[in-house]
Amino acid sequence: MSHDIYKDMRISHDECYTTLNEARKLVKYIEDNNLISKNEIIWLPFDNDFSNIYKALNEKHFTTTISNLENGQDFYLYQPKEWDVIVTNPPFSGRTKLMKRLTFLNKPFIILQATQMFNNQFAVNYLCQFSEDYKFILPRSRMSFLTFKKDENIIRSDRNGASFYSFWLCYKTKLTRTFNQLLDSGKERKIESYDTFGNIIKDNHRTIFNITNDYTDDIAESEKREKR
């Protein structure tokens, strides 16, 4: 694989990617609560093949379609011919533009947001205007994100999580309660590391970094726990 999928991360300051742990927590919640059926098409408009949300959804055999600027698909100008619901972690910046676009599309979505959202008067106005349609999935703990570490030239999450609180904002989903708690999985402090090509970096305590694709092993471990 020659394409550096994290090139933009080293330039933009609003690129914080979802960890596999957090993506799996969300997808498990979606499945357990029957928020999205397996035959509905989930659109991930800011994602690529290496997106952990995309991976977690595919693990559970959801139907997905992805788009991104790398392929010339601008979320604000493009949409797939067929799709039913959006699930994604959008960029932190441009929240007003994002909310306008989502309101225009007027379809169900589950998107990641941070408490800074409430500093945006337009976003707050949308919440008030369509209050009955908006629900919240609230993680018990602050989330960790994958960010670029310039000194090490790797992408890694931090053990203590982000300095801000994040949540999943839901629109026109099957949730009946306004506030819904997302319990911890026990892996919140697990550090996830990737090289700039999306390969998992596994610390085996014998070398500083041992680059390996242990994604399949991680899936097997997760499935084994579910059967217990």
One Martini backbone bead per residue (centre of mass of N, CA, C, O) as a GRO file, in nm:
protein
  228
    1MET     BB    1   0.092   0.039   0.027
    2SER     BB    2   0.129   0.392  -0.083
    3HIS     BB    3  -0.091   0.547   0.049
    4ASP     BB    4  -0.126   0.836   0.250
    5ILE     BB    5  -0.405   0.860   0.459
    6TYR     BB    6  -0.264   1.094   0.673
    7LYS     BB    7  -0.181   1.363   0.541
    8ASP     BB    8  -0.404   1.567   0.646
    9MET     BB    9  -0.348   1.535   0.954
   10ARG     BB   10  -0.074   1.714   0.941
   11ILE     BB   11  -0.246   1.980   0.870
   12SER     BB   12  -0.492   1.941   1.024
   13HIS     BB   13  -0.667   2.031   1.344
   14ASP     BB   14  -0.959   1.846   1.299
   15GLU     BB   15  -0.819   1.551   1.308
   16CYS     BB   16  -1.015   1.299   1.472
   17TYR     BB   17  -1.006   0.967   1.518
   18THR     BB   18  -1.160   0.672   1.556
   19THR     BB   19  -1.155   0.420   1.748
   20LEU     BB   20  -1.217   0.089   1.766
   21ASN     BB   21  -1.347   0.084   2.042
   22GLU     BB   22  -1.561   0.310   1.992
   23ALA     BB   23  -1.689   0.185   1.741
   24ARG     BB   24  -1.784  -0.081   1.875
   25LYS     BB   25  -1.965   0.041   2.088
   26LEU     BB   26  -2.165   0.173   1.897
   27VAL     BB   27  -2.246  -0.074   1.724
   28LYS     BB   28  -2.353  -0.241   1.959
   29TYR     BB   29  -2.575  -0.040   2.033
   30ILE     BB   30  -2.723  -0.045   1.766
   31GLU     BB   31  -2.783  -0.350   1.771
   32ASP     BB   32  -2.915  -0.388   2.057
   33ASN     BB   33  -3.138  -0.140   1.972
   34ASN     BB   34  -3.230  -0.139   1.674
   35LEU     BB   35  -3.154   0.130   1.497
   36ILE     BB   36  -3.037  -0.060   1.262
   37SER     BB   37  -3.070  -0.233   0.989
   38LYS     BB   38  -2.911  -0.460   0.772
   39ASN     BB   39  -3.075  -0.331   0.504
   40GLU     BB   40  -2.965  -0.070   0.559
   41ILE     BB   41  -2.803   0.220   0.439
   42ILE     BB   42  -2.483   0.325   0.531
   43TRP     BB   43  -2.345   0.645   0.547
   44LEU     BB   44  -1.991   0.745   0.500
   45PRO     BB   45  -1.880   1.077   0.422
   46PHE     BB   46  -1.570   1.069   0.595
   47ASP     BB   47  -1.460   0.794   0.464
   48ASN     BB   48  -1.268   0.491   0.460
   49ASP     BB   49  -1.130   0.176   0.470
   50PHE     BB   50  -0.985   0.274   0.763
   51SER     BB   51  -1.230   0.308   0.913
   52ASN     BB   52  -1.353   0.209   1.219
   53ILE     BB   53  -1.654   0.230   1.163
   54TYR     BB   54  -1.652   0.062   0.908
   55LYS     BB   55  -1.536  -0.194   1.038
   56ALA     BB   56  -1.750  -0.236   1.262
   57LEU     BB   57  -1.994  -0.264   1.073
   58ASN     BB   58  -1.881  -0.508   0.908
   59GLU     BB   59  -1.857  -0.708   1.140
   60LYS     BB   60  -2.194  -0.686   1.167
   61HIS     BB   61  -2.322  -0.675   0.871
   62PHE     BB   62  -2.356  -0.408   0.753
   63THR     BB   63  -2.472  -0.166   0.530
   64THR     BB   64  -2.236   0.010   0.316
   65THR     BB   65  -2.122   0.354   0.235
   66ILE     BB   66  -1.859   0.546   0.092
   67SER     BB   67  -1.706   0.880   0.130
   68ASN     BB   68  -1.469   1.127  -0.018
   69LEU     BB   69  -1.236   1.363  -0.116
   70GLU     BB   70  -1.029   1.167  -0.245
   71ASN     BB   71  -1.282   1.090  -0.460
   72GLY     BB   72  -1.454   1.365  -0.509
   73GLN     BB   73  -1.659   1.358  -0.243
   74ASP     BB   74  -1.868   1.602  -0.147
   75PHE     BB   75  -2.092   1.628   0.102
   76TYR     BB   76  -2.212   1.919  -0.009
   77LEU     BB   77  -2.265   1.773  -0.321
   78TYR     BB   78  -2.295   1.472  -0.222
   79GLN     BB   79  -2.482   1.158  -0.291
   80PRO     BB   80  -2.607   0.874  -0.288
   81LYS     BB   81  -2.855   0.706  -0.443
   82GLU     BB   82  -2.841   0.506  -0.185
   83TRP     BB   83  -2.983   0.582   0.143
   84ASP     BB   84  -3.069   0.602   0.512
   85VAL     BB   85  -2.799   0.650   0.697
   86ILE     BB   86  -2.586   0.827   0.915
   87VAL     BB   87  -2.239   0.736   1.005
   88THR     BB   88  -2.011   0.959   1.184
   89ASN     BB   89  -1.691   1.146   1.196
   90PRO     BB   90  -1.665   1.461   1.175
   91PRO     BB   91  -1.539   1.741   1.146
   92PHE     BB   92  -1.501   2.004   1.368
   93SER     BB   93  -1.532   2.189   1.153
   94GLY     BB   94  -1.810   2.336   1.015
   95ARG     BB   95  -2.088   2.306   1.177
   96THR     BB   96  -2.295   2.481   1.032
   97LYS     BB   97  -2.273   2.342   0.756
   98LEU     BB   98  -2.341   2.061   0.856
   99MET     BB   99  -2.629   2.117   0.972
  100LYS     BB  100  -2.753   2.221   0.710
  101ARG     BB  101  -2.712   1.962   0.546
  102LEU     BB  102  -2.864   1.764   0.732
  103THR     BB  103  -3.134   1.916   0.723
  104PHE     BB  104  -3.172   1.895   0.417
  105LEU     BB  105  -3.173   1.579   0.402
  106ASN     BB  106  -3.363   1.454   0.628
  107LYS     BB  107  -3.207   1.216   0.780
  108PRO     BB  108  -3.080   0.986   0.950
  109PHE     BB  109  -2.843   1.021   1.233
  110ILE     BB  110  -2.495   0.947   1.353
  111ILE     BB  111  -2.291   1.178   1.528
  112LEU     BB  112  -2.004   1.326   1.620
  113GLN     BB  113  -1.965   1.523   1.922
  114ALA     BB  114  -1.901   1.816   2.106
  115THR     BB  115  -1.943   2.056   2.349
  116GLN     BB  116  -1.876   2.289   2.142
  117MET     BB  117  -2.154   2.294   2.004
  118PHE     BB  118  -2.285   2.494   2.230
  119ASN     BB  119  -2.125   2.751   2.089
  120ASN     BB  120  -2.332   2.712   1.851
  121GLN     BB  121  -2.611   2.875   1.759
  122PHE     BB  122  -2.708   2.706   1.515
  123ALA     BB  123  -2.706   2.429   1.647
  124VAL     BB  124  -2.898   2.502   1.879
  125ASN     BB  125  -3.137   2.585   1.700
  126TYR     BB  126  -3.179   2.306   1.577
  127LEU     BB  127  -3.239   2.157   1.840
  128CYS     BB  128  -3.492   2.329   1.908
  129GLN     BB  129  -3.657   2.295   1.643
  130PHE     BB  130  -3.587   1.953   1.660
  131SER     BB  131  -3.619   1.817   1.949
  132GLU     BB  132  -3.782   1.543   1.894
  133ASP     BB  133  -3.542   1.424   1.693
  134TYR     BB  134  -3.333   1.451   1.924
  135LYS     BB  135  -3.056   1.255   2.041
  136PHE     BB  136  -2.847   1.089   2.300
  137ILE     BB  137  -2.521   0.940   2.315
  138LEU     BB  138  -2.357   0.878   2.633
  139PRO     BB  139  -2.063   0.849   2.742
  140ARG     BB  140  -1.917   0.779   3.041
  141SER     BB  141  -1.653   0.855   2.898
  142ARG     BB  142  -1.397   0.987   2.770
  143MET     BB  143  -1.269   1.007   2.467
  144SER     BB  144  -1.060   0.868   2.232
  145PHE     BB  145  -0.811   0.961   1.986
  146LEU     BB  146  -0.674   0.980   1.669
  147THR     BB  147  -0.348   1.121   1.637
  148PHE     BB  148  -0.087   1.305   1.528
  149LYS     BB  149   0.266   1.228   1.584
  150LYS     BB  150   0.525   1.402   1.484
  151ASP     BB  151   0.780   1.283   1.635
  152GLU     BB  152   0.685   0.968   1.543
  153ASN     BB  153   0.505   0.924   1.286
  154ILE     BB  154   0.215   0.868   1.422
  155ILE     BB  155  -0.092   0.710   1.517
  156ARG     BB  156  -0.255   0.798   1.834
  157SER     BB  157  -0.369   0.729   2.135
  158ASP     BB  158  -0.479   0.819   2.463
  159ARG     BB  159  -0.516   0.714   2.785
  160ASN     BB  160  -0.687   0.987   2.899
  161GLY     BB  161  -0.798   1.125   2.675
  162ALA     BB  162  -0.973   1.383   2.614
  163SER     BB  163  -1.037   1.719   2.721
  164PHE     BB  164  -1.312   1.648   2.599
  165TYR     BB  165  -1.649   1.596   2.544
  166SER     BB  166  -1.826   1.327   2.387
  167PHE     BB  167  -2.091   1.252   2.139
  168TRP     BB  168  -2.397   1.114   2.010
  169LEU     BB  169  -2.582   1.244   1.750
  170CYS     BB  170  -2.937   1.209   1.701
  171TYR     BB  171  -3.159   1.154   1.408
  172LYS     BB  172  -3.439   0.987   1.357
  173THR     BB  173  -3.451   0.759   1.552
  174LYS     BB  174  -3.548   0.486   1.781
  175LEU     BB  175  -3.520   0.662   2.004
  176THR     BB  176  -3.695   0.769   2.306
  177ARG     BB  177  -3.475   0.891   2.456
  178THR     BB  178  -3.276   1.159   2.495
  179PHE     BB  179  -3.093   1.009   2.713
  180ASN     BB  180  -2.808   0.785   2.650
  181GLN     BB  181  -2.611   0.536   2.776
  182LEU     BB  182  -2.260   0.456   2.727
  183LEU     BB  183  -2.086   0.205   2.815
  184ASP     BB  184  -1.818   0.065   2.908
  185SER     BB  185  -1.568  -0.183   2.789
  186GLY     BB  186  -1.253  -0.165   2.920
  187LYS     BB  187  -1.077  -0.001   2.665
  188GLU     BB  188  -1.022   0.310   2.711
  189ARG     BB  189  -0.690   0.275   2.782
  190LYS     BB  190  -0.627   0.173   2.513
  191ILE     BB  191  -0.368   0.182   2.292
  192GLU     BB  192  -0.369   0.310   1.962
  193SER     BB  193  -0.167   0.219   1.670
  194TYR     BB  194  -0.040   0.383   1.365
  195ASP     BB  195   0.056   0.418   1.069
  196THR     BB  196   0.042   0.624   0.775
  197PHE     BB  197  -0.106   0.346   0.630
  198GLY     BB  198  -0.292   0.186   0.864
  199ASN     BB  199  -0.110   0.019   1.036
  200ILE     BB  200  -0.073  -0.172   1.295
  201ILE     BB  201   0.077  -0.111   1.616
  202LYS     BB  202   0.269  -0.343   1.805
  203ASP     BB  203   0.354  -0.388   2.140
  204ASN     BB  204   0.599  -0.647   2.245
  205HIS     BB  205   0.847  -0.552   2.446
  206ARG     BB  206   1.112  -0.583   2.237
  207THR     BB  207   1.020  -0.345   2.071
  208ILE     BB  208   0.909  -0.051   2.005
  209PHE     BB  209   0.799  -0.138   1.705
  210ASN     BB  210   0.545  -0.364   1.568
  211ILE     BB  211   0.445  -0.407   1.254
  212THR     BB  212   0.102  -0.514   1.229
  213ASN     BB  213  -0.181  -0.720   1.123
  214ASP     BB  214  -0.412  -0.763   1.402
  215TYR     BB  215  -0.717  -0.736   1.332
  216THR     BB  216  -0.819  -1.032   1.326
  217ASP     BB  217  -0.745  -1.100   1.620
  218ASP     BB  218  -0.933  -0.885   1.747
  219ILE     BB  219  -1.197  -1.005   1.645
  220ALA     BB  220  -1.171  -1.286   1.774
  221GLU     BB  221  -1.165  -1.183   2.065
  222SER     BB  222  -1.445  -1.048   2.062
  223GLU     BB  223  -1.614  -1.303   1.986
  224LYS     BB  224  -1.527  -1.473   2.233
  225ARG     BB  225  -1.655  -1.289   2.451
  226GLU     BB  226  -1.957  -1.306   2.344
  227LYS     BB  227  -1.976  -1.631   2.408
  228ARG     BB  228  -1.951  -1.620   2.735
   0.00000   0.00000   0.00000
